[in-house]
Amino acid sequence: MYCPEITPQALSQSVIAVPPLARDDDYRLNRDGNRKILAHLSQGGVRTVLYGGNANLYNMAVSEFGELLDLLEDVAPSDTWIIPSVGPDFGKAMDQIAILRDRDFPTAMLLPLVFPATSSGVATGLRRLAERYGRPMTAYIKSQDYITPADLAALVADGVVCSVKYANVRKDPDDDPYLAELVANIDTGRVVSGIGERPAISHLNGFGLNGFTSGSVCIAPALSTALLAALKAGRLEAAAALRANFLPLEDLRDNHSPLRVLHAAVATAEIAETGPLLPFLNNLVAPGLLAEIGAASRTLLAADAAHMAATA
């Protein structure tokens, strides 16, 4: 497992994959399934993997957290950087940081808590977590009401937060006053788009963000990597053409749950068995929807394979 210094260069080296977490039928961690997902990502050029919402860490017990870290340290390719998540509540996050501080992971992301939380309270919590960890944290913004740009900018300036995953969904990603204020006050090299391929062109080209996270990259890592390269080079038409491959699966994720559809997509594409979701979530079971997910995921996987063959 690669353990870089957390710099804008490290954040931009790869699409940041946000994969599902594979489990056996008895809910235990599935070593082989998670190894296969990481190997598929690595084969497509993805070197940074963030375990968070798509892995359903919201519902993971603290007592299982050390086992997850052991597994990821063991099965991650040597050139892959793993970012675990903690929280979302302060007490759970502090208990998990106590486990993490003896490991080599250079940062951890705090999952966002919708209620009860205030901006100044979140800022204080991140400061205390970073102090206990002895390393900076990654902030995850899913709502403009979670933390103000000013409070977040102060955390970045003080070295408490090393990177920001920005995932506030807007009807028009080009019209985002919160993000505009954020990038006016924070080095954009520290901010990545956190909503997959759909808003990536707007976020990287329009707001200067340093990269993007993706769930669908778990199906098509080479295509997503090519999209990031096209955006970095300013080739917007090529970027739009590459992004179009992802939209059918992204439409299904937006309409039926990004997390649950991705969990099913990785399995129906036969990349790895993902197994059951921990309660309080449940797997998608409707045959018609699973057929749609399977068709979209396999089409995307085939496009990825064709891209790899054409650029080999």
N, C-alpha and C positions, 0 to 999 in steps of 0.2 A: 504493500500500500504506500502510495506516494504522499509525503507530508510537506507541502510547500510553505514558504513564507507567504502570508496572505497579502498579495499586492494586486493592483489592477491588471498586471500582466498575467498573474495566475488565474484571475477570474475570467480573463478573455481567451484563455488557451483552448477552451472547449465549450460546446454547448453543455449546459448543466442539466444532466438527466435527473428526473424526479420519478423513480420507478415505483411500481407496486412491490409489496413484500410477500414473497411466496410462503405459504404455510401448508402443512399436511392436513389431512382430514380431521385430525384431533387438535388442530390449531397450533401445533408446535412448528417452529421455524423449519422451513424446508431448505436444507443446505444445498442440495443439487439444483433446485429451482432458482434460488438466488444466484448461485454461481453461473448458471446458464444465462440469466438476464445480464449480469455484469460482463460475461464473455461476449455476448452479442453486441453490447454497447461498445466494448473495446475494439471489436472487429471493424466497427463503423467509424472509428476515430474519436469516440467520446472518452474523455479522460477525467471528467468531474461528475460525481454522482451524489445527489442530495437525497437523503431519506427523510421524508416529512409527511405531508398530508396524503399523498398518493400511497404511501406505505401504511397509512392508518395508524401512525404513531400516537395520535390523539388518544386512542383506546388501549395502548400497550401499558402493561403493568410495570412499575419501576423494578420489580423483582425479575423481569425478563430482559431489562435493558442491557445488563452486562453480557448476557448470552448473545444478544444481537450484535454487540460490539465485537465479541470474540469471533462470531461468524464472519462479519464483514472484514475484519482484519485478516482472516484466514483465506477467504475466497476472492478478495479483490485482486485484480491484476496489479503487478508491481508498479506500474506507471499510472494507476488510477487513484485519484484523490477522493476520499469519502468524507462527506459532511453529514453528521447525524443531527437530529433535532431533539429538543427538550421541551417540556411543558405540555400544554399551554399555560397551566396555572403555575403560580410562583412556587408553591410548595413542592410540587412534582419536579419542576425544573431544578430547584436547588438540590433535591435528592439525586437527580440524574447527573448534575454537574459534579457532585462528590464522587460519582463513579467514573466520570469522564476525565477528571483532572489527572489521573494516573496513567492515562493513555496518550497516544501520539497525535490524536486528531487536533489540528491547529485552530479549529473554530467549531462552534455548534450553532445551529439556528434555533431561535426561540419561536415556537409555533404561536400564532396570534390568538389571544383570548378576546372573544367578543364582549362577554359580560362575566363578572364585573371588572372593568378596567377603565382607567383614565390615562390621559397622555402623560401627566407628570408621574403617575404611579408606575406606568410601563417604563418610563425613563429611569426611575429609581430602581426598579426591578432589574433592568438590564445592567445597571452599574453594579449592583450587588452580585449578580450572576458572574459578570466578568471578573470582579474582584476575587470571588471564590475560585473561579476557574483558573485565574492567572493568565488568561488569554482573551482576546476580543471575541465578541459575539457577532452573529449574523442576525439582522432584523428582517422580519417578514411583514410586509404591509399589504393587507387585504382590504382595508377600509380607511378612508380619509379621517374617520373618527377615532382611529386606534392611537395614533401619536401624531403630534403636529410636526411639520417640517422643521420648525425651529428647535424643538426638543430633540429631534433626530439628528439635526446638524450638530448640535452641541455634543451628542454622544460620539459622533464620528470625529469631531475635532479633538476630543479628549482621548481618543484611542479605545473607547469602550466598544464601539461597533466598527467592524472592519469592512462589512459589506451589507448591502440592502437588496432584498428580493422584493421588487415592486409588483404587486398583483391586484391592484384595484381595477376592477372591470368597468370600463366606460363604454357607452353605446358607440361613441366615436373616439377612438384612442388618440386622435390628433387634438381633441379638445379636452384637456386635462389640467385644470388650474393647479390642482394639488401637486402633480408631477412637475409642472413648470416651476412652482415655488421650490420644490425639493431640489431640482437640478441647479437652480440659481444659488443654492446655499451649500451644496455638497459636491465634491469631486465626482463627476459622472463615471469615472473609472471605478468607483466603489458601488455603483448601482447597476443591477441587471433587471431586465424585464422578466416577470415571473408568471406569464400567462400563456406560454407556448408560442407556437409559430404564428398564430393569427395576428397579434398586434406587434410582432417583432419588427416589421419594417418601419412602422410609425415610431416605435420606442427607440430604435437604434438610429434611424435616419433623422427623425424629427426632433428627438430629445437628447440624442448623443449617449444613450446608455451603452454599457460596455459588453453586453452579451444577453443571452436569454436562457431561461430554464424551459424544460419541455418534458411532458409525459409521453407524447407520441414518438419522441426520439427513441423510445424503447422498442418501437416497431421498425423505424427507419433511421438508424443512426447516421448512415452515410449521407442521406438526403438532407437531414437536419444540419449536419456538419457543413455540407456544401452551401446551405442557406446562410449560415453564419459567415462563411468565407465570402460569399457574394456581397453581403451587407458590409463587411469590413472593407471590401474593395470598392464600394459605391456602385455596384452593378445591380441597380434596382429592378430592372426588367427581368434579369435572371433570377433574382431573389423572389419576385412575384410568381414566376413560373414554378420554382421549386416549392414555394409555399402552397401552391394549388394542390399538390399531391396530398397534403395533410388535411385539407378542409373537410372532406367527407367524414373522416373519423372524428375530427374536432367538432363538427356539427352534432354528431351523436353524443359526444361527451358533454357539450353544452346543453343539450336537450334532456339528457337522462342521468347526469352526474358524472363529472370529469373523473373522479376517483373510481367509481364502480365500473364505468365503461372501460377505462384503461385496464383495470384488473382482469376483466373478461377478454379484452383485446389481445393481451400478451398470451393468454392461454389459447384463444381461438386461432391465433396466428401460429401456434405450435412452437413458440419460442421457449416457453417453460410453463409447467403447470403452476398455477398461482394459488389454488385451493380456496378455502373459505375465508371470508373477511371476519375479523374480530367483531363481536358485538360492541357497540350498539349499531353497527352497520350489518347489512346482509347482501349477499351476492344477487346480481340480476339473474332471473330465471325464466323470463318470458321467452318462449321459443322463437317468436318472430323477431324480437329485438336482438337476441343472441345471433340469429342468422344474419341480421344487418351488420352487427359488429364484426362477425366473422368475415363477411364479404369485404367490408371496408379495411379491416386489418390485413387480410391476405393480399388485397390489391396494393396497399401501401408497402407491404413487405416485398412484393414482386417488383414494384417501382424502385425500391431501394437496391435490390439485387441487380436490376438492370443498370442502375446508375453506377454501381461498383464495377460491373463488368465493362461498361463503356469508358470508365476513367482509369482502369487498371493499366 
